[in-house]
Amino acid sequence: MENYTSSDSSSDSESGQERRRHGATLDLSGLQLDPESVCSRLEAAEAPQLVEHVLLGHNRLTGPLDGSGHWDLALVHFVGLASLDVSGCSLSGLPEALNEITTLVSLTARNNALSNGSLPKSLKGLVALRELNLSGNRLTEFPEQVLELPALRYLYLGGNLISHITQDVWKSQRLQVLSLGSNRLAEVPSTLGQLVSLQALVLCDNELESLPNSIAHLKKLKSLLLHKNRLRTLPTEIITLQCLTELSLRDNPLVVRFVSDMTHDPPKLLELAARVVKANELTYEEENLPRNLIEYLNSGHRCVNPLCKGVFFDNRVEHVKFVDFCGKYRLPLLQYLCSSRCIDPRDADEEPVSGAMIRKVLLG
């Protein structure tokens, strides 16, 4: 008897209608079965029309399925199949027959030996596919077949050998999560900024030295992971991403420089003292002060932040707001620190200060 599990904790007396609504799972994972054995078990499955999830991970499904075990063809009996997991099966290819599973919502094929040439030439048949996970394979190029998936929301391509992202990536307009960590990316196309539904972008552990300014168009972006790259600067436009709550920058040259500047180049005492005088409108008699101090006090400028009203002089302190795991550095985006109001939290009904929307930045 195969291992069936319901996707919820309903009782055994549950009606057939309820079982169909919640679906069931056929778990054949971790059995080290060869393709023919997997095919036999799929064909012998009871009530395949009630199964929504099939787990075939960590079996010996080697090759592109051109042998005697056509388990991919056996899957057509699972007319309500929503998710399929074939991770860790030493697959060197995915079958074209997957296009016939039009009900498939999630396809996971992590940690195999898939290359660009071993993927189906087209994925147009997967009209309902929302999640595709091809992490940990041997892809050297961004698989453009995924651009044919009209319902795709989550795309995981981390741990491959991808060296560039296609300019046509903008076509995946419904994409919410794009994960490309641990690849060989040296640049990001500006068209990435047209993925207006994107909420999470993972680009960590690559070879990026810069990001396009179009990143600022990702108005729904909540998480941007950039650690372990070669970034020396960030687009200043990034401060307009008001939904951004997680920015990971550790192990980039820019972090080393920012931390060094904050630690070893604090504002001068003259600057701080002059701010106090001007901000508090303290009176002073010019005849009692040296001319150079009078000229310095008269050179003050109001902060560009309308909510601050602080003062800066010739030493405009560049403040970088970020926090590491130990909480040592509280302050990641460039702003002028003219007074405490530049970094204090704002009320929800007030206009946010540049960088104040950053709640969590991972540096350590």
VENBELLIN-V773288 format. One line per field, one symbol per residue. ss: DSSP state (~ for helix, > for strand, _ for the rest). psi: psi as a letter, one per 20 degrees, with the letter a starting at -180 (. if undefined). A space follows every 10 residues. Layout:
ss = ???
psi = ???
This chain:
ss = __>>>>____ _____~~~~~ ~~_>>>>___ ___>~~~~~~ ~~~____~~~ >>>>>____> __________ ~~~~~~~___ __>>>_____ _____~~~~~ _____>>>__ _____~~~__ __________ >>>_______ ___~~~~~__ ___>>>____ ______~~~~ ~_____>>>_ _________~ ~~~~_____> >>________ __~~~~~___ __>>>_____ _____~~~~~ _____>>>__ __~~~~~~~~ ~~~~____~~ ~~~~~~~~~_ _____~~~__ ~~~~~~~~__ >>________ >>_____>>> __>______> ___>>>___~ ~~________ _________> >>__
psi = prnpqqjakq rijprhghhh ghrrpoojqj ikqrgggggg hghipqlhii phppojqlam mqrkljbinm hhhhiiinik phqpolqkjk pjqqqhihii miiphpoplq lbkprhijqq hqkhimiiph ppokqkbkpi qpoihhiioh jphpookqkb kpiqpqhjhi hmijphpook qlbkpirpqh ihijmiiphp oojqlbkpir qqhihiimij phpoojqlak pirqphihii niipioopiq lqhhgggggg ghhimrqqhg ggghgggghj lpqqphijqq hhhghghijq qqqioiigja qqcinooopp orpahijgon .kqprpnhrh ihiqqqqhjq pqqpiiioho poh.
